[in-house]
Amino acid sequence: MNQLNNAFTIFLSLLVEAMPFLLLGVLLSSLLLFFVDERKLLAAMPHNPLLASIFGSCIGFLFPVCECGNVPVARRLLLQGAPASMAVGFLLAAPTINPVVIWSTWVAFRDQPEIVWLRVLFSFTIAVVIGWVFSSQKDLRPLLQPRMTRLLKRSP
């Protein structure tokens, strides 16, 4: 019984800890929906898959949200017509190379600054490469739809 209580306590603490970041991600996603013109966004994005992945990874640097908070933002970018490589690059880079994470890594490894630089370099490289791999998927928007919505769209 004690192990069950510990597991439940850990679950609740993780839930409470992640909630502000999830709300921040939903807020950023909503701001993208209302204030970013789709045509301007698509015009600013490179059409080359590798450059789009780099662009998405660089945008990830600007959003200090965790994994749970950047999923709504990446979803909104895909729904607005962003290339898959850009959205995946953002999705992978945002939680690993934003200023908050870089600062916390520096605080943790103050005596070893090379760890900070290597973390940023490898995280950015991995985000760009995996984003570029996803560029073979032309449209990820069908994967964002709930199953019922897909079935309803097919019915006459």
N, C-alpha and C positions, 0 to 999 in steps of 0.2 A: 504494500500500500504506500509505503514511503517513496518508492521509486516512481509510482504513478503521480504522486503529489509533486515530486521534483520535476518530472516531465511536463506536467501541466503548468507549473510555475515558469519553466523555461519557455514553453510555448507562448504563454501570455506575455512574458517580458519581450520576446521577439516581436510579437504582434504589436505591442504598444510602442516599441522602439521603431518599427518600420512604418507605422501609420503616418507620421508627419511627412516622411519622404514620399510616400504614396500620394498623399494629398497634394504635395508640391508638384509632383509629376502630372497629376490630373489638372492642376491649375495651369501649368505650362502648356499642356496639351490644349486646354480651352482657350488660352491666349493665342496659341497658334491658329486655332480655328477662327477666332473672331478678328484678329488684327493682322494676320499675314495674308496677303493677296496671293492666291495660288499661282497666278500667272507670273508675278514677280519672283516667287520662290522657285518655280521651274526654270525661269529665265536665268537665275543666278547660279543654278546648279550645272556643273560640267556634264556633258553627255558621254564622255569617256568613262567606262566603268571603273578604271583604276583611280582616275582623278575624282570621281564621285565618291568612292570609298575614302579617299584621303580627305575630301571636303567634309563628309559625315563624321569622320574621326576627329577632325579639328573642331567641328561644332560640338562634339561630345566634351571637349575640354571646357567649353563655356557654361555647361549646365552642371552645377554641383548637386546632383541627385544620385541616389543609389540605384541598384538594379530594379527595384520595385517601382521607382518613380520615373524611370526613363522609358519604360515599356509603353505607357500611354502616349508619350511624346513621339516615339518611333512609330507607333500605330497611326497617329495623326499625320505624320509626315508621309507614310505610305498611302493613306487615304487621300491626301492632297496630290498624289501623283509623283512623289519622289522615287528615284530609282532604288531598287532593292539593295544595291551595293552601298548606297549612301545611308539608308536606314539601318542596315546591319552594322556598318562601320560606326555609326552613332551609338547604336545599342550596346556595342561592345566597348567603345572607348569612354563613354560618359561615366560609368561607375569606377573606372580604373585610372583615368588621367585628369580628373578635374582638380582644381586648386585645393580643395579641402583634403582630398586623398593624398596629393603630393605633399602638402604640409604635414599631415599626420604621419606619413612615411618618414619625412625628414625628422620629425620629433622622435619617432621610434628608433631611427638609425642615425642619430646625429653624428656619431663617430665614424660612420661609414657612408659618406655622401654618394659613393658610387652605386650603392644599392638604390638610392632614389632615382638617379639617372638611368640605371639599367631597367628599373621597373617601368618608368615612363617610356623608354625606348622600346622595350619588348612588348608592352601593352599596346602601344600605338601601332607597332609593326603587325602584331597579331590581329588587331582590329581591322587594319587596312587589307591584309591578305584574306581574311575570312570574308570581309565585305566584298572584295573583288571576286572571290569564289562564288558568292551568291549572285553575282551579276549575270550568271547564266540563267537565273530565274527572272524572266521578263516582268512578271506581275505577281506580287505576293498578296495583293488585295483579296483574292478569294480565300486565302487562309485566315484572314482576319474576320470573316463572317461567321457567326454562329451557325451551327448545322441546320437549325430550323429555318433560318433566313435563306440559306442556300436552297433548301427544299421548296420553300414558298416561292422563290424567284423562278424555279423551274416549272411550277404548276401553271396551267393556262388561266 
